[in-house]
Amino acid sequence: MKMISVFLTLLLLIYSHISASELSQNSSSSKHTKGAVLSKSKKNQAKKSSSKNEISKSQENKSQVSAFDKAVSSLKSFNPYERKSAVEALSSMKDPKAIEHLRQMLKDSDDSVRISAIEGLASLRCLDCEKEISVILSSDKNNLVKQACVTSLLYIGKVSDTAPLMKSAEPGEEKSLRISAIRTLGMLNVRQAESNFISLIKKEKDQDILKALIDALGKMKSSKGLSEIKNFVLNEDPITRQYAIRALGDSGNKEFVDVLKPRLGEENPYVKMEAAYSLAKLGDNSGLSIAYSYLDSADFSLQNMSMQTISLVGDDSSIRMLEEKIKSEKDQNKKTMLEFTLQKLQVRLRAVSTKKSN
């Protein structure tokens, strides 16, 4: 009996050991299986997500392509309004591929379509297009189309053939076109126009054309032109006087200081303040007290010129004055402008001090 009991005990122990081992193996196997399933599931989710992103990108690209193609297709519409809208749509996409399509529209029968095509090519900075635009300027009959050509040439910043632009500035052309052409020639510094402008400025009676000529010759910094411009600081029209004073100030030529100083006695506040500012640009502080007097002006233009003048020729007392103004100023915008003026003045004075010490 004893032997049987021992034998049964041994059997139970072996069985219990085998069961525990199986249980452990099953548990391990189950964990491994679950892990594999989870891993597979995550991979599938990642694939799905990646696939969705690719589909989304593909749809996005198709949408962009179709918008471009749709606009190109609309260029053939019989409706000029639709063609104009298509030209504007292509221009707004900022896609260089649009240039060839816009170029084709320069020959459109509708003026508004041609104008949009010209402006679109300028906005895309098509440097090669300036010759075509100049040809249109010389041949088109519509003044608005010509005006668009002039503005676009300025925006492109390049003129190979200056003849059409110079022709547009001549007497006999429509006034607004002339003004635009004169200003553009000045801003592009087309020196071939200098002698024409000097000749015109001596006999021009229209104040608007006169202002454009003064502005153009001033931008060119033409020495002969500036010699003529100084005569207009006494012109009967205050705005023309202001233009002439500004041109002399921008010239950088200190010989004009004596021409400008008497203009500090002007009754017109804009002319007076322009004179103070122009003198400051030439390194003369004769108008500093006038700048102080317009610092609290309600007119932004006068206020701005006042601060510019102070930053250019102000001194240590100007710093103290600005600091006091900043402390008491309630308007945040003006306070910011005063702070900026103070910073510019401090930087300039430090540079002057460093230069002297060296």
C-alpha positions in Angstrom: 0.0 0.0 0.0 2.8 2.3 0.9 4.4 1.7 -2.5 1.2 2.5 -4.3 0.8 5.7 -2.2 4.3 6.8 -3.1 3.8 5.9 -6.8 0.5 7.9 -6.9 2.2 10.9 -5.2 5.0 10.8 -7.8 2.4 10.7 -10.6 0.6 13.7 -9.2 3.9 15.7 -8.9 4.9 14.8 -12.5 1.4 15.7 -13.8 1.3 19.0 -11.9 4.8 19.9 -13.3 3.8 19.1 -16.9 0.6 21.1 -16.6 2.5 24.1 -15.2 5.0 23.9 -18.0 2.3 23.6 -20.6 0.5 26.5 -19.1 3.6 28.6 -19.2 4.3 27.7 -22.8 0.7 28.4 -23.8 0.8 31.8 -22.1 4.1 32.7 -23.8 2.7 31.5 -27.1 -0.5 33.5 -26.6 1.5 36.6 -25.8 3.7 36.2 -28.8 0.6 35.6 -31.0 -1.1 38.7 -29.6 2.0 40.8 -30.1 2.3 39.6 -33.7 -1.3 40.4 -34.4 -1.0 43.9 -32.8 2.2 44.6 -34.7 0.5 43.5 -37.9 -2.5 45.7 -37.1 -0.3 48.7 -36.5 1.5 48.1 -39.8 -1.8 47.9 -41.6 -3.0 51.1 -40.0 0.2 52.9 -41.0 -0.1 51.6 -44.5 -3.7 52.8 -44.6 -2.7 56.2 -43.2 0.1 56.5 -45.7 -2.2 55.5 -48.5 -4.8 58.1 -47.4 -2.1 60.8 -47.4 -0.9 59.8 -50.9 -4.5 59.9 -52.1 -5.0 63.3 -50.5 -1.8 64.7 -52.0 -2.8 63.2 -55.4 -6.2 64.8 -55.2 -4.7 68.1 -54.2 -2.3 68.0 -57.1 -5.1 67.1 -59.5 -7.1 70.0 -58.1 -4.2 72.5 -58.7 -3.5 71.1 -62.2 -7.2 71.2 -63.1 -7.4 74.8 -61.9 -4.5 75.7 -64.2 -5.9 73.7 -67.1 -9.4 75.2 -66.5 -7.9 78.7 -66.7 -6.0 77.9 -69.8 -9.1 76.4 -71.4 -11.1 79.6 -70.5 -8.6 81.7 -72.5 -10.3 80.4 -75.6 -13.8 81.6 -74.5 -15.8 83.8 -76.8 -16.7 85.9 -73.7 -14.0 88.6 -73.1 -15.0 88.7 -69.4 -14.2 85.0 -69.0 -10.9 85.4 -70.9 -10.0 88.3 -68.6 -10.9 86.3 -65.5 -8.8 83.4 -66.8 -5.8 85.7 -67.4 -6.1 87.0 -63.8 -6.4 83.5 -62.4 -3.2 82.4 -64.2 -1.4 85.5 -63.0 -2.4 84.9 -59.4 -1.1 81.3 -59.5 2.5 82.7 -59.8 3.4 79.7 -61.9 6.1 80.4 -64.6 4.2 78.0 -66.9 1.5 80.7 -67.2 3.9 83.1 -69.0 3.6 81.5 -72.4 -0.2 81.6 -72.2 -0.3 85.2 -71.0 2.0 86.2 -73.8 -0.5 84.8 -76.3 -3.2 87.0 -74.8 -1.2 90.2 -75.5 -2.8 90.0 -79.0 -6.3 89.6 -77.7 -9.0 91.7 -79.4 -10.3 93.0 -76.1 -8.5 95.9 -74.4 -9.3 94.8 -70.8 -7.9 91.3 -71.6 -4.6 92.8 -73.0 -4.3 95.1 -70.0 -4.7 92.1 -67.6 -2.1 90.1 -69.6 0.4 92.9 -69.5 0.0 93.4 -65.8 0.1 89.6 -65.2 3.4 89.3 -67.1 4.8 92.2 -65.0 3.6 90.5 -61.7 5.5 87.3 -62.8 8.6 89.4 -63.4 8.9 88.3 -67.0 12.1 90.2 -67.9 12.1 88.8 -71.5 8.6 90.3 -72.0 9.6 93.9 -71.7 10.4 94.1 -75.5 6.9 92.9 -76.3 5.4 95.3 -73.9 7.4 98.2 -75.4 6.1 97.2 -78.9 2.5 97.3 -77.6 3.3 100.7 -76.0 4.4 102.1 -79.4 1.6 100.6 -81.4 -1.6 100.2 -79.3 -4.3 102.9 -79.8 -5.8 102.5 -76.3 -4.4 104.9 -73.7 -5.3 102.6 -70.8 -3.4 99.7 -72.5 -0.4 102.1 -72.9 -0.7 103.2 -69.3 -0.6 99.5 -68.3 2.6 99.1 -70.4 4.3 102.0 -68.7 3.5 100.8 -65.2 4.5 97.3 -66.1 7.9 98.4 -67.5 8.6 100.2 -64.2 7.6 97.1 -62.3 9.8 94.8 -64.4 12.6 97.4 -64.0 14.1 97.0 -67.4 13.8 98.8 -70.7 15.9 97.8 -73.7 14.3 100.1 -76.2 13.6 103.4 -74.6 12.1 105.1 -77.6 8.4 104.0 -77.0 8.6 105.2 -73.4 10.2 108.5 -74.3 7.6 109.0 -77.1 4.9 108.5 -74.4 6.4 111.4 -72.4 6.2 113.9 -75.2 3.7 116.7 -75.6 0.7 115.7 -77.6 0.3 112.4 -75.7 -2.6 112.0 -73.2 -1.8 113.8 -69.9 -1.9 110.9 -67.5 0.1 108.7 -69.8 2.7 111.5 -70.1 3.0 111.8 -66.4 3.4 108.1 -65.9 6.0 107.9 -68.7 8.0 110.8 -67.3 8.1 109.4 -63.8 9.0 105.9 -65.0 11.9 107.3 -67.1 13.1 109.1 -64.0 12.8 106.1 -61.7 14.6 103.8 -64.2 17.2 106.5 -64.6 17.0 106.6 -68.4 19.6 109.2 -69.1 18.6 109.5 -72.8 15.5 111.4 -71.6 17.6 114.0 -69.6 18.1 116.6 -72.4 14.4 116.3 -73.5 13.2 116.8 -69.9 15.5 119.9 -69.4 14.1 121.4 -72.6 10.5 120.6 -71.6 10.8 122.0 -68.0 11.8 125.4 -69.3 8.5 125.9 -71.1 6.0 123.6 -69.5 2.9 125.4 -68.1 0.9 122.5 -66.8 1.8 122.2 -63.1 1.2 118.4 -63.0 3.5 117.8 -65.9 6.0 120.2 -64.3 6.0 118.3 -61.0 6.6 115.0 -62.9 9.6 116.5 -64.7 11.0 117.9 -61.5 10.6 114.5 -59.9 12.2 112.7 -62.8 15.2 115.0 -63.1 15.6 114.9 -59.4 15.6 111.0 -59.4 18.3 111.1 -62.1 20.4 113.5 -60.0 21.0 115.3 -63.2 23.4 118.3 -62.5 22.0 120.3 -65.4 18.4 119.3 -64.4 19.0 120.3 -60.8 20.3 123.7 -62.0 16.9 124.2 -63.6 14.9 122.8 -60.7 16.3 125.3 -58.2 14.4 128.0 -60.1 11.1 126.3 -59.2 11.6 126.8 -55.4 9.9 130.2 -56.0 7.1 128.8 -58.2 3.6 130.2 -57.6 2.2 126.7 -56.9 3.2 125.5 -53.3 3.2 121.8 -54.3 5.6 122.5 -57.2 7.8 124.4 -54.8 7.7 121.5 -52.4 8.7 119.1 -55.3 11.6 121.3 -56.2 12.8 121.6 -52.6 12.6 117.8 -52.2 14.6 117.2 -55.3 17.4 119.6 -54.2 17.5 117.9 -50.8 17.7 114.4 -52.3 20.5 115.5 -54.6 23.1 115.3 -51.9 24.7 118.5 -53.2 25.4 121.0 -50.4 25.6 123.8 -52.8 21.9 124.0 -52.6 21.8 124.8 -48.9 21.8 128.5 -49.5 18.9 128.1 -52.0 16.9 126.2 -49.4 17.5 128.3 -46.3 15.2 131.2 -47.3 12.4 128.7 -47.8 12.3 128.1 -44.0 10.3 131.4 -43.9 7.5 130.0 -46.1 4.0 130.5 -44.8 2.8 127.2 -46.2 3.6 124.6 -43.5 4.3 121.7 -46.0 6.8 123.8 -48.0 8.4 125.1 -44.8 8.8 121.6 -43.3 10.0 120.2 -46.6 12.7 122.8 -46.6 13.8 121.9 -43.0 13.9 118.2 -44.0 15.8 118.8 -47.2 18.4 120.9 -45.4 18.7 118.1 -42.8 19.3 115.6 -45.7 22.2 117.9 -46.7 23.6 117.9 -43.2 22.3 121.4 -42.2 20.4 121.9 -38.9 18.9 125.3 -39.7 15.4 123.9 -39.7 15.7 122.0 -36.4 13.5 124.4 -34.5 10.8 124.2 -37.2 10.9 120.4 -36.9 10.3 120.7 -33.1 7.3 123.0 -33.8 5.6 120.3 -36.0 6.4 117.4 -33.8 2.9 117.6 -32.3 1.1 118.3 -35.6 -2.1 116.4 -36.2 -1.0 116.0 -39.8 0.9 112.8 -40.2 3.0 114.1 -43.2 4.3 117.1 -41.2 4.8 114.9 -38.1 6.8 112.4 -40.0 9.0 115.0 -41.7 9.6 116.5 -38.3 10.8 113.3 -36.8 13.0 112.5 -39.9 14.6 115.9 -39.6 15.3 115.5 -35.8 16.9 112.0 -36.4 19.2 113.5 -39.1 20.4 116.7 -37.4 19.2 116.5 -33.7 21.6 116.9 -30.8 21.8 116.0 -27.1 19.0 118.4 -26.3 16.9 116.7 -28.9 17.4 113.4 -27.0 16.2 114.9 -23.8 13.2 116.5 -25.5 12.3 113.1 -27.2 12.6 111.2 -23.9 10.2 113.7 -22.2 7.7 113.4 -25.1 7.8 109.6 -25.0 7.1 109.6 -21.2 4.0 111.8 -21.6 2.7 110.4 -25.0 -0.6 108.5 -24.7 -1.0 107.5 -28.4 0.8 104.2 -28.7 1.5 104.6 -32.5 3.0 108.0 -32.0 5.0 106.8 -29.0 6.5 104.0 -31.2 7.5 106.5 -33.8 9.1 108.8 -31.2 11.0 105.8 -29.8 12.2 104.9 -33.3 13.3 108.5 -33.9 15.2 108.5 -30.6 17.0 105.3 -31.4 18.1 106.6 -34.9 19.3 109.8 -33.3 21.3 108.0 -30.6 22.9 105.7 -33.1 23.9 108.7 -35.3 25.3 110.7 -32.3 27.3 107.6 -31.1 28.7 107.2 -34.6 29.7 110.9 -34.7 31.3 110.6 -31.2 33.3 107.5 -32.2 34.5 109.1 -35.4 35.7 112.2 -33.5 37.6 110.1 -30.9 39.3 108.1 -33.7 
